[in-house]
Amino acid sequence: MITLGISAYFHDSSAAICKDGIIIAAVQEERLSRIKNDASFPIQAIKCCLKKCNIKISDIDAIVFYDKPMLKFERILETYYHVAPKGFLSFLKSIPIWFDQKLFIKQNIYKSLLEIEYFDKKNTPILFTEHHLSHAASSFFTSPFEKSAILTVDGVGEWATASLGIGDGNQISFLKELHFPDSVGLLYSSFTYFLGFKVNSGEYKMMGLAPFGDPEMAETIHFENLIRTEILNIHENGSIKLNQSYFKYLTSLKMIHIKRWEKLFQLKLRNADSDINQSHCNLAFAIQKITEEIVLKMAQHLAEITQCENICLAGGVALNCVSNGKLQKAQIFKSIYIQAAAGDAGGAIGAALAGYHIFFNKPRKTLPFFNPYLGPSFSQNNLIENLNDSNLSSIEVYDNKTLICKKTAQFIQEGKVVAWFQGEMEFGPRALGNRSIIANPSFPNMQNIINLKIKKREAFRPFAPAVLEEDAANYFNMHFSSPYMLMVSDIKETLRINIKKEKEISIIDKLNTPRSEFQSITHVDFSARVQTVSQENNPLFYELLNHVKLQTGHGMLINTSMNVRGEPMVCSPEEAYQFFKKTKVDVLVIENYIFIKHEKSA
């Protein structure tokens, strides 16, 4: 049995194909359209999945959309009714979009798929799952657990903004829900907006900024108290109540009442291109700390009402790897699982699996790990002729992957930055070793080199270490796997450099102050967003790390996505080569080919 899952029309549209309970293809539309966080109907992603699986639309038993548009429309109409006459202009702007795309989604899906190829609509039904069921299914049905508690936290689905549930076999049940307009995700996104980052894509930037805040400063403590007393109430079970007088998402297309926030925090709305100061960092720290507290309270309550020893996390807030790390450290649950694409892109996976298991009541097969390498791969035929510019680089060709790994490890040891392109593209927001920029984390200035000269992004943005799973405990305070780069752990005390605390120090000075033997992956609070790599989850990347260990003494790499600021991760060899041409990357490895930039081009 084959089901096609679709996520569309909000952000991070995607498509996924499930065959007999296993996801065999999944692609985000942005990787093909080249529009960051593309929200449009994922027609290219669907074509890509069909091609990868070598199937036709007529082979699909059901198409499953990741939420229920009519229920969401009901929430929107009811909201406008309760706030009327406020919100009239917002209503006029949003309703035409609903009538054009979202309200008649079934017809739009059939129309779009018929543009790909003809099929009999009578034989291919379209099903709809609730948004949080898609999230929950994406995590639980890809987890190794036969039974598990499930915590889903995001902005908003139809009505739910957080849900507490339980998965057992091939079924999922929800026990409690937090409803719109009270939302942890919208709360976090509001601070993202106020601090000058883009909603629904810049939340991880604010998370990366938070450690630069000083928890001991009076301003930070004041910010935290203001949030707790003016912005929201937090209950013991983790549910929250937002003070809507500070928010505008009920009545307009904006998130917040800007003037009220500026008056409350005595801080101006930050422009996206303006400098970041200590107050911005302190505010980011305050809301990050409060978000962690909320998630921990929800998880504790979920453990009490389910008596489960396992938990699956889903929804956009589950991409907050700092919060995930705190949950792991709290040991509320014995085991934690987070699917690689926990946000809306992963809704396509959840929809496909929910259709298979819940609607068709098919039994579940639990696997030891979820394979996130679900995108397209590319033939090496004519690669040199199509890509190489002899004025830019020279080429080396190797017969096997072991030689490729050895040579790449040598470049890493020399301090070169390598763009590494292999096999099937990753699904989800993180590069996991197939479309990656890699480098030696022990080079102190490597963070600045990659951020400023290659990715062209903010200097404070941290990099994740990819480390051999069996070696992770040698470097980090962790005794668990983190294959999808969704857990933060502290670096070992023995590897840290003692820092004399200075009250008046700039963000850049903090960034450049030596902190550990692996400076480029150690955040200012001595943490790191770790990816553990095993033979099972990525054999080639694992082999590369072993050769890096032989060359450098450490099986660890900086691993970040192959893209520049504002662009999606590369998908094709042509895009990888264009990235190589326009950035300061030294070496590009595509399958068995190595492109080495001439010195004058570097």
MARRO-8753 format. One record per residue (C-alpha): x, y, z; residue number from 1. Coordinates in nm, 3 decimals, decimal comma. Layout:
xx|yy|zz|num
X|Y|Z|NUM
...
This chain:
xx|yy|zz|num
0,000|0,000|0,000|1
0,127|0,346|-0,095|2
0,021|0,681|0,055|3
0,131|1,029|-0,049|4
0,156|1,290|0,228|5
0,138|1,662|0,147|6
0,221|1,968|0,356|7
0,145|2,306|0,196|8
0,024|2,666|0,215|9
0,180|2,780|0,542|10
0,558|2,738|0,534|11
0,805|2,464|0,442|12
0,581|2,278|0,197|13
0,683|1,920|0,129|14
0,578|1,580|-0,003|15
0,644|1,228|0,126|16
0,567|0,877|0,008|17
0,498|0,588|0,244|18
0,510|0,229|0,118|19
0,388|-0,044|0,351|20
0,447|0,172|0,656|21
0,798|0,295|0,563|22
0,878|0,643|0,431|23
1,075|0,586|0,110|24
1,089|0,944|-0,025|25
1,045|1,293|0,116|26
1,143|1,631|-0,027|27
1,087|1,993|0,070|28
0,962|2,216|-0,210|29
1,221|2,484|-0,129|30
1,506|2,255|-0,234|31
1,364|2,238|-0,587|32
1,201|2,580|-0,627|33
1,503|2,750|-0,461|34
1,264|2,971|-0,260|35
1,353|2,960|0,110|36
1,071|2,813|0,324|37
0,853|2,785|0,012|38
0,485|2,759|0,113|39
0,340|2,688|-0,231|40
0,179|2,361|-0,334|41
0,473|2,112|-0,355|42
0,426|2,009|-0,717|43
0,801|1,975|-0,781|44
0,851|1,779|-0,459|45
0,571|1,539|-0,557|46
0,726|1,486|-0,902|47
1,063|1,424|-0,737|48
0,919|1,167|-0,496|49
0,734|0,985|-0,775|50
1,050|0,971|-0,984|51
1,261|0,851|-0,692|52
1,014|0,572|-0,614|53
0,955|0,492|-0,982|54
0,578|0,502|-0,939|55
0,284|0,680|-1,100|56
0,003|0,869|-0,928|57
-0,229|0,584|-1,021|58
-0,016|0,356|-0,801|59
-0,102|0,564|-0,494|60
-0,379|0,427|-0,272|61
-0,452|0,754|-0,091|62
-0,337|1,115|-0,076|63
-0,326|1,261|0,275|64
-0,316|1,634|0,348|65
-0,149|1,738|0,673|66
-0,431|1,939|0,828|67
-0,805|2,003|0,805|68
-0,864|2,328|0,615|69
-1,233|2,354|0,701|70
-1,162|2,326|1,073|71
-0,885|2,583|1,045|72
-1,117|2,813|0,847|73
-1,375|2,775|1,124|74
-1,117|2,892|1,376|75
-1,028|3,194|1,162|76
-1,392|3,295|1,111|77
-1,473|3,249|1,478|78
-1,169|3,455|1,577|79
-1,264|3,742|1,348|80
-1,622|3,727|1,476|81
-1,510|3,761|1,839|82
-1,271|4,050|1,777|83
-1,493|4,241|1,529|84
-1,486|4,519|1,424|85
-1,112|4,490|1,484|86
-0,930|4,284|1,226|87
-1,147|4,391|0,932|88
-0,852|4,484|0,708|89
-0,674|4,162|0,796|90
-0,995|3,971|0,717|91
-1,017|4,137|0,374|92
-0,658|4,040|0,295|93
-0,668|3,680|0,416|94
-1,009|3,560|0,298|95
-0,931|3,582|-0,078|96
-0,630|3,355|-0,023|97
-0,855|3,102|0,147|98
-1,106|3,104|-0,136|99
-0,831|3,085|-0,397|100
-0,616|2,809|-0,246|101
-0,691|2,676|0,099|102
-1,065|2,631|0,125|103
-1,098|2,415|-0,185|104
-0,781|2,219|-0,128|105
-0,922|1,888|-0,251|106
-0,998|2,033|-0,594|107
-0,661|2,209|-0,602|108
-0,477|1,886|-0,519|109
-0,655|1,692|-0,794|110
-0,600|1,975|-1,042|111
-0,228|1,999|-0,962|112
-0,172|1,623|-0,979|113
-0,356|1,596|-1,310|114
-0,100|1,841|-1,449|115
0,164|1,577|-1,376|116
-0,024|1,287|-1,533|117
-0,374|1,155|-1,583|118
-0,520|0,927|-1,315|119
-0,867|0,818|-1,209|120
-0,972|1,034|-0,912|121
-1,224|0,770|-0,804|122
-0,940|0,529|-0,726|123
-0,728|0,782|-0,535|124
-0,912|0,935|-0,238|125
-0,790|1,246|-0,057|126
-0,786|1,225|0,322|127
-0,726|1,498|0,581|128
-0,556|1,459|0,917|129
-0,560|1,716|1,194|130
-0,242|1,922|1,203|131
-0,124|1,792|1,539|132
-0,202|1,436|1,441|133
0,031|1,480|1,144|134
0,301|1,611|1,375|135
0,248|1,335|1,631|136
0,242|1,064|1,363|137
0,563|1,195|1,205|138
0,741|1,139|1,534|139
0,577|0,833|1,691|140
0,543|0,621|1,376|141
0,910|0,678|1,286|142
1,030|0,616|1,643|143
1,169|0,285|1,775|144
0,902|0,279|2,048|145
0,605|0,043|2,051|146
0,443|0,273|2,309|147
0,526|0,633|2,392|148
0,401|0,963|2,528|149
0,378|1,229|2,256|150
0,425|1,604|2,308|151
0,346|1,834|2,015|152
0,411|2,207|2,051|153
0,397|2,463|1,768|154
0,236|2,791|1,661|155
-0,114|2,671|1,579|156
-0,279|2,395|1,381|157
-0,656|2,409|1,348|158
-0,725|2,501|1,712|159
-0,453|2,316|1,902|160
-0,123|2,487|1,980|161
0,007|2,211|2,208|162
-0,115|1,856|2,254|163
-0,040|1,579|2,500|164
-0,097|1,231|2,366|165
0,003|0,870|2,367|166
0,100|0,635|2,087|167
0,042|0,262|2,115|168
0,104|0,026|1,824|169
-0,062|0,177|1,517|170
-0,286|0,424|1,704|171
-0,247|0,771|1,854|172
-0,476|0,924|2,117|173
-0,477|1,283|2,240|174
-0,537|1,339|2,611|175
-0,514|1,716|2,650|176
-0,475|2,020|2,426|177
-0,385|2,388|2,460|178
-0,590|2,598|2,220|179
-0,541|2,914|2,017|180
-0,481|3,200|2,090|181
-0,259|3,073|2,374|182
0,051|2,935|2,206|183
0,412|2,868|2,304|184
0,514|2,875|1,939|185
0,347|3,212|1,872|186
0,499|3,349|2,193|187
0,849|3,247|2,083|188
0,790|3,378|1,729|189
0,673|3,712|1,871|190
1,009|3,759|2,042|191
1,179|3,641|1,724|192
1,000|3,922|1,539|193
1,075|4,185|1,805|194
1,445|4,099|1,795|195
1,462|4,150|1,419|196
1,445|3,796|1,282|197
1,194|3,650|1,038|198
0,898|3,462|1,184|199
0,880|3,089|1,096|200
1,245|3,080|0,989|201
1,450|3,295|1,229|202
1,357|3,127|1,556|203
1,679|2,924|1,554|204
1,874|3,250|1,522|205
1,716|3,381|1,841|206
1,794|3,048|2,007|207
2,157|3,092|1,897|208
2,162|3,447|2,032|209
2,026|3,354|2,375|210
2,352|3,216|2,524|211
2,511|3,560|2,476|212
2,266|3,690|2,735|213
2,395|3,729|3,088|214
2,166|3,550|3,338|215
2,314|3,746|3,628|216
2,257|4,093|3,486|217
1,978|4,293|3,650|218
1,837|4,367|3,304|219
1,803|3,997|3,219|220
1,628|3,923|3,548|221
1,403|4,224|3,489|222
1,314|4,103|3,138|223
1,225|3,760|3,272|224
1,004|3,910|3,543|225
0,827|4,133|3,291|226
0,750|3,838|3,065|227
0,612|3,636|3,357|228
0,401|3,917|3,503|229
0,289|4,107|3,193|230
0,307|3,877|2,890|231
0,188|3,539|3,019|232
0,090|3,314|3,307|233
0,245|2,968|3,332|234
0,049|2,694|3,508|235
0,203|2,392|3,680|236
0,095|2,156|3,402|237
0,275|2,371|3,143|238
-0,033|2,532|2,994|239
-0,008|2,908|2,945|240
-0,234|3,210|2,919|241
-0,113|3,498|2,701|242
-0,203|3,859|2,770|243
-0,355|3,940|2,432|244
-0,324|4,315|2,486|245
0,041|4,274|2,381|246
-0,031|4,072|2,065|247
-0,189|4,155|1,729|248
-0,208|3,819|1,552|249
-0,579|3,797|1,636|250
-0,666|4,117|1,452|251
-0,392|4,183|1,198|252
-0,115|4,026|0,994|253
0,140|4,149|1,251|254
0,253|3,953|1,555|255
0,265|4,217|1,831|256
0,170|4,565|1,949|257
0,511|4,715|1,882|258
0,472|5,032|2,088|259
0,350|4,837|2,392|260
0,649|4,602|2,370|261
0,889|4,892|2,330|262
0,739|5,063|2,634|263
0,738|4,743|2,841|264
1,097|4,641|2,769|265
1,235|4,992|2,713|266
1,383|4,857|2,394|267
1,317|4,951|2,032|268
1,201|4,695|1,777|269
1,524|4,578|1,617|270
1,567|4,623|1,244|271
1,687|4,306|1,072|272
2,009|4,470|0,953|273
2,093|4,669|1,265|274
2,356|4,579|1,522|275
2,281|4,342|1,806|276
2,354|4,468|2,156|277
2,361|4,310|2,501|278
1,998|4,399|2,572|279
1,889|4,198|2,267|280
2,089|3,903|2,393|281
1,946|3,934|2,743|282
1,589|3,940|2,612|283
1,658|3,634|2,394|284
1,799|3,455|2,699|285
1,491|3,541|2,907|286
1,235|3,403|2,661|287
1,448|3,098|2,587|288
1,468|3,018|2,959|289
1,091|3,060|2,999|290
1,023|2,841|2,694|291
1,240|2,567|2,842|292
1,045|2,589|3,168|293
0,712|2,556|2,985|294
0,827|2,253|2,786|295
0,963|2,084|3,098|296
0,637|2,140|3,285|297
0,437|1,999|2,994|298
0,666|1,697|2,974|299
0,642|1,637|3,350|300
0,263|1,651|3,337|301
0,260|1,419|3,035|302
0,477|1,168|3,220|303
0,237|1,175|3,514|304
-0,079|1,115|3,310|305
0,067|0,852|3,072|306
0,315|0,671|3,299|307
0,528|0,617|2,985|308
0,905|0,594|2,997|309
0,945|0,716|2,637|310
0,852|1,048|2,478|311
0,824|1,159|2,115|312
0,847|1,533|2,045|313
0,697|1,706|1,743|314
0,601|2,049|1,612|315
0,815|2,355|1,544|316
0,909|2,402|1,911|317
1,066|2,053|1,902|318
1,334|2,206|1,675|319
1,453|2,404|1,979|320
1,754|2,184|2,047|321
1,847|2,376|2,363|322
1,509|2,298|2,517|323
1,544|1,938|2,401|324
1,881|1,916|2,573|325
1,733|2,047|2,898|326
1,456|1,786|2,875|327
1,714|1,513|2,823|328
1,914|1,635|3,121|329
1,601|1,646|3,342|330
1,556|1,267|3,294|331
1,177|1,291|3,314|332
1,168|1,017|3,051|333
1,407|0,729|2,995|334
1,423|0,789|2,618|335
1,351|1,088|2,393|336
1,287|1,071|2,019|337
1,257|1,367|1,780|338
1,204|1,316|1,409|339
1,457|1,491|1,180|340
1,195|1,730|1,034|341
0,990|1,810|1,343|342
0,837|2,125|1,192|343
0,575|2,165|0,922|344
0,784|1,996|0,652|345
0,762|1,678|0,858|346
0,383|1,707|0,846|347
0,394|1,539|0,504|348
0,564|1,235|0,658|349
0,312|1,229|0,942|350
0,017|1,261|0,705|351
0,138|0,971|0,490|352
0,196|0,750|0,796|353
-0,130|0,849|0,966|354
-0,320|0,755|0,652|355
-0,150|0,417|0,635|356
-0,171|0,321|1,004|357
-0,479|0,498|1,135|358
-0,716|0,533|0,839|359
-0,634|0,196|0,682|360
-0,554|0,036|1,022|361
-0,235|-0,122|0,894|362
0,005|-0,276|1,147|363
0,321|-0,091|1,238|364
0,681|-0,195|1,186|365
0,918|-0,036|1,438|366
1,267|0,029|1,307|367
1,580|0,103|1,512|368
1,622|0,444|1,347|369
1,454|0,675|1,096|370
1,637|0,727|0,767|371
1,632|1,104|0,683|372
1,819|1,061|0,351|373
1,501|1,057|0,147|374
1,565|1,309|-0,130|375
1,706|1,279|-0,482|376
2,046|1,144|-0,576|377
2,225|1,221|-0,902|378
2,417|1,028|-1,164|379
2,787|1,099|-1,207|380
2,761|1,075|-1,586|381
2,921|1,373|-1,763|382
2,979|1,544|-1,429|383
3,314|1,693|-1,530|384
3,194|1,818|-1,867|385
2,884|1,979|-1,716|386
3,046|2,145|-1,418|387
3,414|2,212|-1,439|388
3,561|2,554|-1,504|389
3,932|2,494|-1,558|390
4,007|2,857|-1,469|391
3,854|2,803|-1,128|392
3,961|2,459|-1,018|393
4,145|2,139|-1,094|394
3,984|1,796|-1,073|395
4,083|1,470|-0,913|396
3,884|1,152|-0,976|397
3,899|0,846|-0,750|398
3,786|0,489|-0,804|399
3,626|0,434|-0,464|400
3,480|0,615|-0,167|401
3,755|0,512|0,074|402
4,009|0,707|-0,128|403
3,770|1,001|-0,140|404
3,740|0,993|0,240|405
4,117|0,971|0,289|406
4,185|1,265|0,059|407
3,906|1,474|0,216|408
4,039|1,402|0,566|409
4,376|1,534|0,450|410
4,215|1,861|0,340|411
4,041|1,885|0,677|412
4,370|1,830|0,860|413
4,524|2,114|0,657|414
4,251|2,354|0,766|415
4,065|2,372|0,437|416
3,688|2,420|0,415|417
3,521|2,142|0,217|418
3,179|2,130|0,051|419
3,072|1,765|0,076|420
2,801|1,636|-0,162|421
2,709|1,267|-0,151|422
2,412|1,040|-0,219|423
2,053|1,122|-0,133|424
1,960|1,464|0,001|425
1,859|1,499|0,365|426
1,500|1,576|0,467|427
1,454|1,843|0,731|428
1,627|2,168|0,825|429
1,971|2,024|0,910|430
2,254|1,907|0,687|431
2,332|1,558|0,813|432
2,636|1,471|0,605|433
2,514|1,457|0,243|434
2,485|1,829|0,156|435
2,730|1,970|0,408|436
3,007|2,219|0,458|437
3,269|2,051|0,675|438
3,586|2,174|0,843|439
3,822|2,115|1,136|440
3,659|2,236|1,462|441
3,993|2,275|1,640|442
4,090|2,572|1,420|443
4,000|2,872|1,644|444
3,896|3,109|1,364|445
3,696|2,858|1,160|446
3,359|2,985|1,289|447
3,432|3,334|1,157|448
3,567|3,204|0,827|449
3,256|2,998|0,751|450
3,003|3,249|0,885|451
3,142|3,564|0,727|452
3,335|3,452|0,420|453
3,131|3,152|0,308|454
2,775|3,150|0,443|455
2,765|3,532|0,466|456
2,558|3,531|0,782|457
2,565|3,672|1,134|458
2,894|3,618|1,316|459
2,727|3,489|1,634|460
2,565|3,190|1,461|461
2,704|2,865|1,609|462
2,814|2,553|1,426|463
2,731|2,196|1,511|464
2,984|1,919|1,557|465
2,937|1,590|1,376|466
3,112|1,327|1,588|467
3,157|0,951|1,582|468
2,878|0,815|1,800|469
3,114|0,595|2,001|470
3,340|0,896|2,074|471
3,072|1,150|2,166|472
3,102|1,091|2,541|473
3,474|1,173|2,519|474
3,393|1,530|2,420|475
3,042|1,602|2,550|476
2,841|1,531|2,863|477
2,614|1,290|2,680|478
2,541|0,918|2,683|479
2,273|0,910|2,415|480
2,258|0,931|2,037|481
2,162|1,252|1,854|482
2,162|1,158|1,483|483
1,948|1,451|1,364|484
2,135|1,737|1,535|485
1,839|1,814|1,764|486
2,004|1,793|2,106|487
2,237|2,035|2,281|488
2,497|1,900|2,522|489
2,774|2,064|2,723|490
3,134|2,012|2,622|491
3,346|1,821|2,873|492
3,493|2,033|3,152|493
3,839|1,893|3,078|494
3,827|2,046|2,728|495
3,720|2,392|2,842|496
3,937|2,699|2,880|497
3,873|2,901|3,196|498
3,737|3,243|3,114|499
3,767|3,542|3,342|500
3,420|3,695|3,346|501
3,406|4,060|3,244|502
3,086|4,257|3,279|503
3,153|4,498|2,994|504
3,245|4,290|2,691|505
3,100|4,303|2,340|506
2,928|4,015|2,167|507
3,215|3,987|1,918|508
3,468|3,980|2,203|509
3,266|3,704|2,370|510
3,260|3,516|2,041|511
3,636|3,543|1,993|512
3,732|3,461|2,351|513
3,895|3,114|2,357|514
3,657|2,869|2,524|515
3,769|2,517|2,441|516
4,005|2,301|2,239|517
3,727|2,290|1,978|518
3,654|2,660|1,966|519
3,453|2,661|1,644|520
3,178|2,432|1,773|521
3,168|2,550|2,136|522
2,904|2,808|2,211|523
2,966|3,086|2,463|524
2,788|2,883|2,733|525
3,011|2,578|2,661|526
2,733|2,394|2,481|527
2,714|2,241|2,132|528
2,436|2,110|1,906|529
2,572|1,760|1,854|530
2,518|1,521|1,563|531
2,625|1,167|1,646|532
2,717|0,961|1,340|533
2,705|0,582|1,331|534
2,778|0,315|1,072|535
2,404|0,247|1,053|536
2,269|0,599|0,999|537
2,526|0,726|0,745|538
2,800|0,474|0,649|539
2,999|0,708|0,422|540
2,998|1,005|0,659|541
3,097|0,763|0,936|542
3,389|0,642|0,725|543
3,496|1,000|0,657|544
3,493|1,079|1,030|545
3,710|0,776|1,097|546
3,966|0,898|0,843|547
3,949|1,246|0,996|548
4,024|1,083|1,332|549
4,329|0,912|1,185|550
4,452|1,242|1,039|551
4,369|1,483|1,324|552
4,333|1,259|1,628|553
3,964|1,348|1,666|554
3,662|1,197|1,490|555
3,481|1,530|1,481|556
3,390|1,784|1,213|557
3,212|2,113|1,186|558
2,896|2,027|0,994|559
2,669|2,295|0,849|560
2,438|2,309|0,551|561
2,572|2,385|0,204|562
2,405|2,718|0,133|563
2,452|3,090|0,178|564
2,228|3,310|0,389|565
1,874|3,336|0,253|566
1,901|3,037|0,021|567
1,786|2,677|0,072|568
2,034|2,394|0,108|569
2,172|2,284|-0,230|570
2,003|1,990|-0,396|571
2,182|1,917|-0,726|572
2,548|1,894|-0,832|573
2,501|2,206|-1,044|574
2,384|2,402|-0,740|575
2,677|2,267|-0,537|576
2,921|2,381|-0,803|577
2,763|2,728|-0,822|578
2,796|2,749|-0,444|579
3,163|2,647|-0,480|580
3,219|2,919|-0,742|581
3,068|3,209|-0,549|582
3,204|3,137|-0,200|583
3,543|3,098|-0,034|584
3,511|2,720|-0,001|585
3,847|2,558|-0,082|586
3,738|2,214|-0,198|587
3,421|2,061|-0,342|588
3,366|1,686|-0,322|589
3,083|1,550|-0,539|590
3,058|1,172|-0,526|591
3,395|1,046|-0,657|592
3,513|1,383|-0,793|593
3,718|1,639|-0,603|594
3,730|1,998|-0,730|595
4,023|2,191|-0,581|596
4,008|2,567|-0,615|597
4,317|2,736|-0,759|598
4,502|2,954|-0,508|599
4,425|3,271|-0,703|600
4,052|3,190|-0,686|601
4,045|3,121|-0,314|602
